[in-house]
């Protein structure tokens, strides 16, 4: 999406488009009543994100500084947040850390120009739920927000539940429809990564960086080998396959309706 394609919106607050109902979204929108809190100091980026989200039916509140963003976050009104890492005043990671200390559990997508693994890890350790590096495709940002909104309310519980899969993060045990699955440590970590991102297309590069912690992307079939082993363990005979290959891209955990 380019600047010319976007319908630029006012700088602050809950933004409204001409031609839409007063609440800013149509009744048919799948994102009706979903509020995104965007904390981004770059006006051009903020306007493009806001225009795209509004076009998809989201309501958007934008703040341009960490201090104002934190004040808005602590209200607990947003369904999901997009937080730039580098902000005037209080930085993005400090905003997230303070939120979590105040028990605000709103899912957060961290935006950053910093793409090193250590930077991603620090963003997640601060309390972020996902991490997207600049520049990014608007479609990917929207897909990641939708994935965060699909996650269970208590995303930091000791158990994950995604479709027929259940994972105990403390005892390191996994079940599918009550059938326990024995996994090796790397397989467990790989499945946890997939379960936290149901429906999201995950590239091999993402998996190598985030699951294997590689600082460079080697030419290897390591991901494919481990995905193959994981499939054989979680898909028993007659069960619907859960991990799908996306040709030329990567993999996706699809859960039955």
Backbone as CSV, one residue per row, in Angstrom:
resi,resn,N_x,N_y,N_z,CA_x,CA_y,CA_z,C_x,C_y,C_z
1,UNK,0.847,-1.201,0.000,0.000,0.000,0.000,0.875,1.241,0.000
2,UNK,0.604,2.153,-0.904,1.413,3.357,-1.004,0.695,4.524,-0.366
3,UNK,1.450,5.606,-0.192,0.874,6.820,0.369,-0.263,7.329,-0.508
4,UNK,-0.095,7.190,-1.836,-1.116,7.681,-2.749,-2.383,6.852,-2.657
5,UNK,-2.253,5.542,-2.303,-3.419,4.675,-2.231,-4.223,4.912,-0.966
6,UNK,-3.560,5.422,0.082,-4.203,5.537,1.380,-5.106,6.760,1.437
7,UNK,-6.184,6.629,2.186,-6.990,7.789,2.539,-6.476,8.283,3.870
8,UNK,-5.715,9.361,3.860,-5.049,9.775,5.085,-6.056,10.337,6.063
9,UNK,-5.793,10.040,7.294,-6.728,10.355,8.358,-6.109,11.322,9.330
10,UNK,-6.911,11.971,10.194,-6.368,12.924,11.151,-5.304,12.324,12.027
11,UNK,-4.499,13.181,12.608,-3.289,12.772,13.308,-3.562,12.061,14.618
12,UNK,-4.583,12.479,15.360,-4.794,11.945,16.694,-6.189,11.359,16.822
13,UNK,-6.331,10.524,17.842,-7.634,10.125,18.329,-8.309,9.062,17.502
14,UNK,-9.603,8.892,17.761,-10.418,7.902,17.073,-10.847,8.482,15.743
15,UNK,-10.315,7.929,14.646,-10.386,8.575,13.351,-11.633,8.141,12.602
16,UNK,-12.203,9.031,11.769,-13.405,8.717,11.026,-13.172,8.986,9.540
17,UNK,-13.760,8.121,8.705,-13.705,8.288,7.255,-15.020,8.848,6.747
18,UNK,-14.968,9.699,5.703,-16.175,10.135,5.048,-16.778,8.966,4.295
19,UNK,-18.092,8.929,4.244,-18.753,7.883,3.479,-19.028,6.641,4.296
20,UNK,-18.537,6.549,5.526,-18.824,5.425,6.389,-19.830,5.863,7.439
21,UNK,-20.500,4.916,8.102,-21.372,5.280,9.197,-20.580,5.986,10.277
22,UNK,-21.296,6.608,11.205,-20.637,7.394,12.238,-19.643,6.567,13.032
23,UNK,-19.941,5.290,13.228,-19.018,4.466,14.005,-17.826,4.014,13.188
24,UNK,-17.780,4.311,11.859,-16.582,4.093,11.071,-16.469,2.744,10.421
25,UNK,-17.476,1.849,10.558,-17.383,0.553,9.908,-18.771,0.129,9.465
26,UNK,-18.830,-0.764,8.509,-20.118,-1.227,8.019,-20.601,-2.373,8.876
27,UNK,-21.891,-2.627,8.852,-22.460,-3.699,9.667,-21.958,-5.053,9.230
28,UNK,-21.499,-5.148,7.944,-21.034,-6.440,7.454,-19.589,-6.729,7.822
29,UNK,-18.897,-5.776,8.411,-17.477,-5.956,8.685,-17.227,-7.077,9.681
30,UNK,-16.277,-7.986,9.396,-15.952,-9.044,10.363,-15.229,-8.500,11.583
31,UNK,-14.778,-7.243,11.517,-14.030,-6.664,12.630,-14.853,-5.629,13.390
32,UNK,-16.155,-5.691,13.204,-17.023,-4.732,13.879,-16.759,-4.726,15.384
33,UNK,-16.633,-3.525,15.939,-16.404,-3.308,17.372,-14.999,-3.678,17.830
34,UNK,-14.105,-4.031,16.922,-12.721,-4.324,17.299,-11.919,-3.025,17.298
35,UNK,-11.312,-2.728,18.427,-10.532,-1.501,18.578,-9.040,-1.809,18.536
36,UNK,-8.321,-1.097,17.672,-6.863,-1.198,17.601,-6.267,0.080,18.184
37,UNK,-5.385,-0.071,19.150,-4.616,1.064,19.654,-3.272,1.060,18.945
38,UNK,-3.019,2.082,18.150,-1.782,2.215,17.385,-0.905,3.272,18.053
39,UNK,0.285,2.886,18.469,1.236,3.823,19.065,2.429,3.915,18.116
40,UNK,2.453,4.970,17.333,3.441,5.125,16.250,3.700,6.614,16.048
41,UNK,4.976,7.020,16.091,5.293,8.442,15.951,5.498,8.874,14.507
42,UNK,5.742,7.943,13.599,5.925,8.292,12.191,4.551,8.540,11.566
43,UNK,4.292,9.786,11.184,2.962,10.168,10.718,2.548,9.415,9.461
44,UNK,3.463,9.285,8.506,3.123,8.608,7.255,2.754,7.153,7.497
45,UNK,3.586,6.441,8.271,3.298,5.037,8.567,1.988,4.914,9.328
46,UNK,1.793,5.781,10.307,0.572,5.725,11.114,-0.671,5.939,10.256
47,UNK,-0.590,6.892,9.324,-1.740,7.167,8.468,-2.041,6.000,7.547
48,UNK,-1.008,5.371,7.018,-1.213,4.228,6.123,-1.825,3.055,6.882
49,UNK,-1.295,2.758,8.071,-1.840,1.662,8.872,-3.290,1.956,9.245
50,UNK,-3.543,3.176,9.683,-4.885,3.545,10.111,-5.874,3.426,8.968
51,UNK,-5.503,3.930,7.793,-6.391,3.856,6.636,-6.706,2.409,6.282
52,UNK,-5.688,1.554,6.292,-5.904,0.145,5.950,-6.810,-0.542,6.960
53,UNK,-6.561,-0.310,8.242,-7.376,-0.957,9.269,-8.810,-0.449,9.235
54,UNK,-8.986,0.853,9.023,-10.332,1.405,8.945,-11.092,0.841,7.744
55,UNK,-10.373,0.658,6.629,-11.006,0.090,5.441,-11.476,-1.339,5.687
56,UNK,-10.861,-2.024,6.634,-11.231,-3.402,6.959,-12.212,-3.481,8.124
57,UNK,-12.669,-2.337,8.593,-13.720,-2.335,9.594,-13.283,-2.137,11.021
58,UNK,-11.974,-2.050,11.264,-11.493,-1.813,12.627,-11.755,-0.371,13.039
59,UNK,-11.938,-0.144,14.320,-11.838,1.193,14.881,-10.396,1.384,15.318
60,UNK,-9.874,2.591,15.172,-8.461,2.852,15.454,-8.323,4.081,16.339
61,UNK,-7.514,3.925,17.380,-7.064,5.081,18.147,-5.558,5.154,17.978
62,UNK,-5.065,6.333,17.583,-3.635,6.487,17.362,-3.049,7.469,18.361
63,UNK,-1.934,7.086,18.959,-1.158,7.971,19.816,0.253,8.038,19.263
64,UNK,0.897,9.216,19.403,2.191,9.443,18.759,3.372,9.388,19.716
65,UNK,3.123,9.256,21.024,4.224,9.188,21.993,4.007,8.016,22.930
66,UNK,5.095,7.574,23.536,4.988,6.471,24.470,4.143,6.808,25.681
67,UNK,4.277,8.015,26.190,3.526,8.407,27.381,2.020,8.417,27.105
68,UNK,1.628,9.032,25.983,0.205,9.065,25.631,-0.306,7.666,25.315
69,UNK,0.532,6.873,24.662,0.144,5.508,24.337,-0.070,4.659,25.577
70,UNK,0.814,4.818,26.551,0.682,4.054,27.788,-0.607,4.435,28.516
71,UNK,-0.895,5.731,28.555,-2.124,6.187,29.214,-3.346,5.556,28.554
72,UNK,-3.345,5.497,27.214,-4.460,4.885,26.496,-4.504,3.379,26.722
73,UNK,-3.331,2.741,26.759,-3.280,1.296,26.948,-3.832,0.882,28.301
74,UNK,-3.538,1.673,29.321,-3.964,1.328,30.679,-5.473,1.434,30.866
75,UNK,-6.160,2.077,29.923,-7.620,2.110,29.983,-8.217,0.726,29.714
76,UNK,-7.437,-0.118,29.006,-7.899,-1.475,28.733,-9.030,-1.559,27.726
77,UNK,-9.200,-0.541,26.885,-10.315,-0.516,25.944,-9.984,-1.169,24.604
78,UNK,-8.712,-1.299,24.284,-8.317,-1.847,22.981,-8.425,-3.368,22.984
79,UNK,-8.772,-3.922,21.822,-8.789,-5.373,21.649,-7.409,-5.891,21.266
80,UNK,-6.623,-5.048,20.599,-5.281,-5.419,20.172,-4.499,-4.124,19.976
81,UNK,-3.167,-4.199,20.103,-2.339,-3.005,19.994,-1.219,-3.218,18.990
82,UNK,-0.829,-2.121,18.328,0.362,-2.081,17.483,1.269,-1.018,18.086
83,UNK,2.468,-1.416,18.510,3.354,-0.509,19.243,4.709,-0.432,18.549
84,UNK,5.073,0.776,18.125,6.404,0.987,17.580,7.425,0.873,18.714
85,UNK,8.551,0.275,18.421,9.539,0.070,19.473,10.220,1.374,19.897
86,UNK,10.554,2.215,18.954,11.262,3.460,19.250,10.278,4.623,19.202
87,UNK,9.986,5.192,20.363,8.991,6.254,20.475,9.564,7.434,21.240
88,UNK,9.052,8.637,21.002,9.453,9.777,21.828,9.004,9.564,23.279
89,UNK,9.829,9.991,24.213,9.484,9.796,25.629,9.674,8.344,26.019
90,UNK,8.669,7.747,26.585,8.728,6.342,26.976,8.807,5.462,25.737
91,UNK,9.814,4.577,25.659,9.961,3.732,24.477,8.907,2.627,24.487
92,UNK,8.742,1.996,23.316,7.685,1.014,23.150,7.777,-0.171,24.089
93,UNK,8.985,-0.687,24.311,9.131,-1.840,25.188,8.784,-1.488,26.628
94,UNK,9.117,-0.275,27.052,8.759,0.161,28.401,7.246,0.306,28.538
95,UNK,6.593,0.769,27.468,5.131,0.837,27.475,4.544,-0.544,27.734
96,UNK,5.055,-1.542,26.997,4.523,-2.897,27.123,4.817,-3.472,28.505
97,UNK,6.043,-3.286,28.987,6.401,-3.800,30.311,5.510,-3.209,31.398
98,UNK,5.263,-1.911,31.320,4.412,-1.260,32.329,2.984,-1.776,32.250
99,UNK,2.483,-1.960,31.028,1.152,-2.549,30.853,1.036,-3.885,31.553
100,UNK,2.023,-4.741,31.303,1.975,-6.096,31.876,2.068,-6.043,33.397
101,UNK,2.873,-5.134,33.914,2.968,-4.979,35.369,1.640,-4.532,35.970
102,UNK,0.858,-3.780,35.180,-0.461,-3.319,35.621,-1.559,-4.317,35.254
103,UNK,-1.141,-5.502,34.803,-2.050,-6.609,34.477,-2.991,-6.282,33.324
104,UNK,-2.538,-5.457,32.389,-3.272,-5.240,31.144,-2.797,-6.301,30.159
105,UNK,-3.689,-7.191,29.753,-3.310,-8.357,28.953,-3.590,-8.181,27.464
106,UNK,-3.889,-6.972,27.013,-4.183,-6.737,25.600,-3.063,-7.271,24.710
107,UNK,-3.373,-8.079,23.681,-2.330,-8.573,22.776,-1.615,-7.425,22.078
108,UNK,-0.292,-7.563,21.917,0.524,-6.479,21.349,1.382,-7.006,20.200
109,UNK,1.302,-6.316,19.066,2.222,-6.535,17.949,3.259,-5.424,17.983
110,UNK,4.527,-5.792,18.115,5.617,-4.819,18.172,6.098,-4.529,16.755
111,UNK,6.214,-3.253,16.409,6.800,-2.833,15.135,8.202,-2.302,15.388
112,UNK,9.151,-2.664,14.534,10.511,-2.178,14.734,11.320,-2.289,13.451
113,UNK,12.258,-1.366,13.289,13.228,-1.465,12.202,14.372,-2.385,12.581
114,UNK,14.413,-2.824,13.848,15.470,-3.707,14.341,15.058,-5.152,14.103
115,UNK,15.840,-5.878,13.314,15.420,-7.207,12.880,16.275,-8.340,13.429
116,UNK,17.307,-8.039,14.207,18.157,-9.099,14.744,17.366,-9.967,15.706
117,UNK,17.786,-11.221,15.839,17.084,-12.150,16.724,17.027,-11.611,18.147
118,UNK,18.144,-11.041,18.632,18.164,-10.494,19.995,17.106,-9.407,20.164
119,UNK,16.892,-8.604,19.125,15.889,-7.547,19.195,14.480,-8.140,19.265
120,UNK,14.240,-9.175,18.481,12.936,-9.839,18.531,12.694,-10.464,19.891
121,UNK,13.721,-11.127,20.407,13.592,-11.779,21.710,13.286,-10.750,22.798
122,UNK,13.983,-9.617,22.777,13.753,-8.604,23.797,12.338,-8.049,23.695
123,UNK,11.821,-7.919,22.475,10.447,-7.455,22.308,9.440,-8.424,22.890
124,UNK,9.668,-9.715,22.712,8.763,-10.721,23.255,8.908,-10.841,24.765
125,UNK,10.150,-10.738,25.251,10.365,-10.810,26.695,9.737,-9.632,27.423
126,UNK,9.657,-8.484,26.763,9.042,-7.312,27.384,7.541,-7.492,27.565
127,UNK,6.982,-8.480,26.872,5.552,-8.727,26.977,4.815,-8.634,25.665
128,UNK,5.557,-8.394,24.557,4.922,-8.397,23.248,4.490,-9.800,22.864
129,UNK,3.458,-9.891,22.029,2.942,-11.192,21.608,3.405,-11.581,20.210
130,UNK,3.808,-10.599,19.420,4.315,-10.860,18.077,5.215,-9.689,17.705
131,UNK,6.031,-9.874,16.666,7.061,-8.891,16.317,7.144,-8.803,14.805
132,UNK,7.011,-7.606,14.260,7.034,-7.394,12.816,8.052,-6.305,12.498
133,UNK,8.963,-6.603,11.584,10.019,-5.650,11.263,9.621,-4.766,10.078
134,UNK,10.106,-3.534,10.110,9.905,-2.583,9.014,11.026,-2.748,7.986
135,UNK,10.721,-2.555,6.704,9.398,-2.343,6.115,8.597,-3.642,6.105
136,UNK,7.283,-3.526,6.060,6.421,-4.698,6.113,5.300,-4.542,5.099
137,UNK,4.706,-5.668,4.726,3.526,-5.649,3.861,2.293,-5.436,4.728
138,UNK,1.401,-4.559,4.304,0.206,-4.276,5.093,-0.638,-5.522,5.285
139,UNK,-0.670,-6.395,4.283,-1.428,-7.638,4.399,-0.905,-8.485,5.557
140,UNK,0.415,-8.505,5.729,0.980,-9.302,6.812,0.618,-8.698,8.165
141,UNK,0.680,-7.374,8.278,0.312,-6.741,9.544,-1.129,-7.085,9.920
142,UNK,-2.032,-6.988,8.952,-3.439,-7.295,9.230,-3.593,-8.762,9.610
143,UNK,-2.899,-9.654,8.896,-2.999,-11.088,9.201,-2.504,-11.392,10.607
144,UNK,-1.436,-10.728,11.017,-0.901,-10.954,12.362,-1.870,-10.437,13.427
145,UNK,-2.498,-9.298,13.181,-3.484,-8.783,14.132,-4.674,-9.728,14.233
146,UNK,-5.119,-10.237,13.101,-6.239,-11.173,13.121,-5.879,-12.438,13.878
147,UNK,-4.627,-12.910,13.714,-4.188,-14.093,14.451,-4.177,-13.826,15.955
148,UNK,-3.719,-12.650,16.363,-3.721,-12.302,17.782,-5.144,-12.245,18.335
149,UNK,-6.067,-11.740,17.545,-7.456,-11.649,17.997,-8.119,-13.009,18.099
150,UNK,-7.596,-14.000,17.362,-8.162,-15.353,17.436,-7.641,-16.138,18.624
151,UNK,-6.590,-15.657,19.254,-5.988,-16.397,20.358,-6.891,-16.388,21.574
152,UNK,-6.771,-17.412,22.431,-7.584,-17.424,23.656,-7.316,-16.185,24.489
153,UNK,-8.307,-15.807,25.310,-8.169,-14.604,26.127,-6.960,-14.676,27.044
154,UNK,-6.758,-15.838,27.667,-5.653,-15.960,28.616,-4.442,-16.536,27.900
155,UNK,-3.779,-15.703,27.061,-2.690,-16.196,26.225,-1.438,-16.494,27.024
156,UNK,-1.383,-16.046,28.274,-0.206,-16.298,29.090,-0.465,-17.358,30.149
157,UNK,-1.514,-18.145,29.942,-1.799,-19.245,30.855,-0.757,-20.336,30.680
158,UNK,-0.776,-21.288,31.583,0.199,-22.379,31.515,-0.234,-23.462,30.537
159,UNK,-1.422,-23.345,29.966,-1.889,-24.292,28.954,-2.323,-23.543,27.703
160,UNK,-1.960,-24.102,26.567,-2.424,-23.593,25.283,-3.451,-24.564,24.725
161,UNK,-4.501,-24.032,24.121,-5.504,-24.852,23.446,-5.746,-24.272,22.069
162,UNK,-5.454,-25.047,21.046,-5.646,-24.625,19.659,-6.309,-25.760,18.914
163,UNK,-7.596,-25.597,18.594,-8.317,-26.672,17.938,-8.291,-27.927,18.803
164,UNK,-7.926,-29.086,18.220,-7.896,-30.329,18.994,-6.627,-30.494,19.832
165,UNK,-5.694,-29.531,19.731,-4.415,-29.643,20.423,-4.458,-28.927,21.766
166,UNK,-3.850,-29.542,22.769,-3.691,-28.926,24.085,-2.250,-29.128,24.536
167,UNK,-1.653,-28.075,25.099,-0.244,-28.126,25.496,-0.094,-27.594,26.914
168,UNK,0.561,-28.362,27.763,0.891,-27.933,29.118,2.318,-27.394,29.095
169,UNK,2.451,-26.079,29.280,3.750,-25.441,29.155,4.649,-25.700,30.359
170,UNK,4.064,-26.087,31.476,4.856,-26.372,32.674,5.379,-27.810,32.649
171,UNK,4.492,-28.754,32.434,4.884,-30.172,32.428,5.417,-30.623,31.080
172,UNK,5.334,-29.755,30.076,5.848,-30.041,28.727,5.170,-31.273,28.138
173,UNK,3.849,-31.279,28.189,3.062,-32.389,27.654,2.079,-31.864,26.617
174,UNK,1.742,-32.726,25.659,0.868,-32.344,24.549,-0.166,-33.439,24.325
175,UNK,-1.413,-33.003,24.015,-2.475,-33.946,23.697,-3.208,-33.490,22.441
176,UNK,-3.730,-34.462,21.712,-4.671,-34.175,20.630,-5.939,-34.953,20.903
177,UNK,-7.024,-34.245,21.160,-8.298,-34.875,21.513,-8.118,-35.910,22.621
178,UNK,-7.306,-35.578,23.608,-7.099,-36.452,24.757,-6.000,-37.481,24.589
179,UNK,-5.522,-37.664,23.355,-4.421,-38.619,23.107,-3.088,-37.921,23.346
180,UNK,-2.295,-38.439,24.282,-1.031,-37.780,24.583,0.001,-38.070,23.494
181,UNK,0.776,-37.035,23.175,1.781,-37.115,22.116,3.150,-36.878,22.739
182,UNK,4.069,-37.785,22.524,5.433,-37.651,23.044,6.269,-36.849,22.057
183,UNK,6.800,-35.711,22.514,7.608,-34.866,21.649,8.988,-34.638,22.233
184,UNK,9.981,-34.530,21.349,11.311,-34.115,21.755,11.304,-32.606,22.017
185,UNK,12.285,-32.099,22.770,12.274,-30.665,23.126,12.116,-29.724,21.940
186,UNK,12.837,-29.980,20.837,12.737,-29.082,19.684,11.366,-29.201,19.034
187,UNK,10.817,-30.404,18.993,9.484,-30.586,18.427,8.440,-29.852,19.273
188,UNK,8.614,-29.896,20.588,7.694,-29.208,21.488,7.733,-27.702,21.222
189,UNK,8.942,-27.169,21.109,9.079,-25.734,20.876,8.502,-25.335,19.525
190,UNK,8.702,-26.171,18.517,8.163,-25.889,17.192,6.637,-25.895,17.215
191,UNK,6.054,-26.893,17.885,4.601,-26.961,17.960,4.031,-25.793,18.766
192,UNK,4.712,-25.416,19.841,4.254,-24.260,20.620,4.209,-23.008,19.742
193,UNK,5.248,-22.818,18.934,5.303,-21.655,18.038,4.125,-21.670,17.070
194,UNK,3.814,-22.845,16.523,2.691,-22.975,15.598,1.363,-22.737,16.301
195,UNK,1.213,-23.285,17.509,-0.052,-23.172,18.234,-0.340,-21.734,18.649
196,UNK,0.684,-20.958,18.859,0.484,-19.549,19.230,0.133,-18.691,18.019
197,UNK,0.212,-19.273,16.821,-0.051,-18.515,15.590,-0.952,-19.309,14.644
198,UNK,-2.101,-19.773,15.108,-2.970,-20.574,14.236,-3.441,-19.777,13.035
199,UNK,-3.412,-20.417,11.874,-3.877,-19.765,10.661,-2.876,-18.833,10.022
200,UNK,-1.759,-18.555,10.698,-0.759,-17.633,10.151,0.246,-18.409,9.311
201,UNK,0.549,-17.882,8.133,1.569,-18.507,7.290,2.938,-18.162,7.864
202,UNK,3.708,-19.186,8.193,5.015,-19.017,8.815,6.090,-19.456,7.836
203,UNK,6.991,-18.560,7.508,8.040,-18.887,6.554,9.126,-19.715,7.232
204,UNK,9.934,-20.382,6.416,11.058,-21.133,6.964,12.039,-20.204,7.673
205,UNK,12.217,-19.002,7.130,13.117,-18.043,7.775,12.626,-17.676,9.165
206,UNK,11.323,-17.441,9.315,10.766,-17.123,10.626,11.015,-18.255,11.613
207,UNK,10.803,-19.485,11.171,10.989,-20.637,12.055,12.455,-20.814,12.436
208,UNK,13.352,-20.637,11.481,14.777,-20.767,11.791,15.236,-19.693,12.769
209,UNK,14.723,-18.480,12.612,15.118,-17.384,13.496,14.509,-17.528,14.888
210,UNK,13.214,-17.851,14.946,12.498,-17.793,16.210,12.507,-19.108,16.989
211,UNK,12.578,-20.236,16.296,12.588,-21.536,16.983,14.012,-22.039,17.177
212,UNK,14.838,-21.897,16.125,16.224,-22.367,16.215,17.194,-21.269,16.643
213,UNK,16.739,-20.020,16.663,17.558,-18.886,17.079,18.772,-18.667,16.187
214,UNK,18.649,-18.961,14.890,19.737,-18.689,13.969,19.842,-17.190,13.713
215,UNK,21.067,-16.671,13.710,21.293,-15.261,13.398,21.506,-15.058,11.900
216,UNK,21.630,-16.127,11.183,21.691,-16.075,9.724,20.853,-17.242,9.226
217,UNK,20.454,-17.178,7.965,19.576,-18.208,7.419,20.406,-19.167,6.555
218,UNK,20.735,-20.339,7.073,21.545,-21.288,6.300,20.706,-21.992,5.237
219,UNK,21.376,-22.547,4.263,20.704,-23.365,3.253,20.553,-24.760,3.837
220,UNK,19.371,-25.062,4.315,19.151,-26.319,5.015,17.693,-26.733,4.897
221,UNK,17.441,-28.040,5.001,16.068,-28.553,5.041,15.667,-28.904,6.472
222,UNK,16.342,-28.288,7.432,16.109,-28.572,8.840,14.642,-28.398,9.230
223,UNK,14.037,-27.310,8.795,12.641,-27.060,9.149,11.732,-28.140,8.570
224,UNK,11.943,-28.473,7.304,11.091,-29.468,6.655,11.207,-30.828,7.340
225,UNK,12.410,-31.196,7.750,12.612,-32.481,8.424,11.836,-32.512,9.738
226,UNK,11.945,-31.451,10.539,11.258,-31.418,11.831,9.738,-31.315,11.672
227,UNK,9.285,-30.576,10.655,7.847,-30.508,10.388,7.331,-31.899,10.036
228,UNK,8.083,-32.627,9.230,7.684,-33.981,8.858,7.551,-34.899,10.069
229,UNK,8.527,-34.834,10.967,8.471,-35.652,12.187,7.287,-35.252,13.065
230,UNK,7.049,-33.938,13.169,5.946,-33.453,13.993,4.605,-33.894,13.417
231,UNK,4.459,-33.840,12.104,3.218,-34.287,11.470,2.931,-35.749,11.788
232,UNK,3.955,-36.581,11.706,3.742,-38.005,11.940,3.298,-38.291,13.376
233,UNK,3.656,-37.403,14.281,3.290,-37.610,15.685,1.906,-37.053,16.023
234,UNK,1.549,-35.899,15.455,0.280,-35.284,15.865,-0.900,-35.744,15.009
235,UNK,-0.628,-36.312,13.819,-1.707,-36.787,12.950,-1.745,-38.305,12.967
236,UNK,-2.641,-38.880,13.770,-2.810,-40.334,13.777,-3.625,-40.750,12.555
237,UNK,-3.661,-42.032,12.297,-4.391,-42.550,11.139,-5.860,-42.125,11.212
238,UNK,-6.334,-41.539,10.120,-7.728,-41.118,10.047,-7.991,-39.717,10.559
239,UNK,-7.005,-39.090,11.196,-7.188,-37.741,11.713,-6.866,-36.707,10.632
240,UNK,-7.556,-35.587,10.698,-7.328,-34.521,9.725,-5.945,-33.912,9.921
241,UNK,-5.127,-33.804,8.867,-3.802,-33.176,8.996,-3.940,-31.726,9.441
242,UNK,-3.110,-31.328,10.405,-3.208,-29.987,10.963,-2.173,-29.021,10.387
243,UNK,-0.975,-29.513,10.089,0.087,-28.645,9.575,0.089,-28.726,8.056
244,UNK,-0.202,-27.606,7.425,-0.291,-27.554,5.970,0.947,-26.875,5.388
245,UNK,1.409,-27.377,4.247,2.497,-26.732,3.517,1.921,-25.670,2.589
246,UNK,2.507,-24.482,2.624,2.112,-23.402,1.727,3.200,-23.295,0.662
247,UNK,2.880,-23.693,-0.541,3.870,-23.829,-1.610,4.689,-22.557,-1.792
248,UNK,6.003,-22.725,-1.745,6.917,-21.619,-1.982,7.038,-20.638,-0.835
249,UNK,6.334,-20.905,0.280,6.343,-19.944,1.385,6.759,-20.580,2.704
250,UNK,5.994,-21.537,3.174,6.304,-22.128,4.478,5.195,-23.040,4.934
251,UNK,4.704,-22.828,6.166,3.748,-23.759,6.764,2.686,-22.980,7.528
252,UNK,1.587,-23.680,7.803,0.472,-23.064,8.492,-0.234,-24.121,9.335
253,UNK,-0.545,-23.782,10.584,-1.340,-24.666,11.439,-2.799,-24.318,11.220
254,UNK,-3.519,-25.220,10.569,-4.939,-25.005,10.305,-5.750,-25.879,11.270
255,UNK,-6.632,-25.262,11.998,-7.437,-26.038,12.950,-8.825,-26.219,12.385
256,UNK,-9.413,-27.414,12.544,-10.775,-27.661,12.011,-11.782,-26.717,12.659
257,UNK,-12.828,-26.394,11.892,-13.896,-25.544,12.424,-14.671,-26.296,13.504
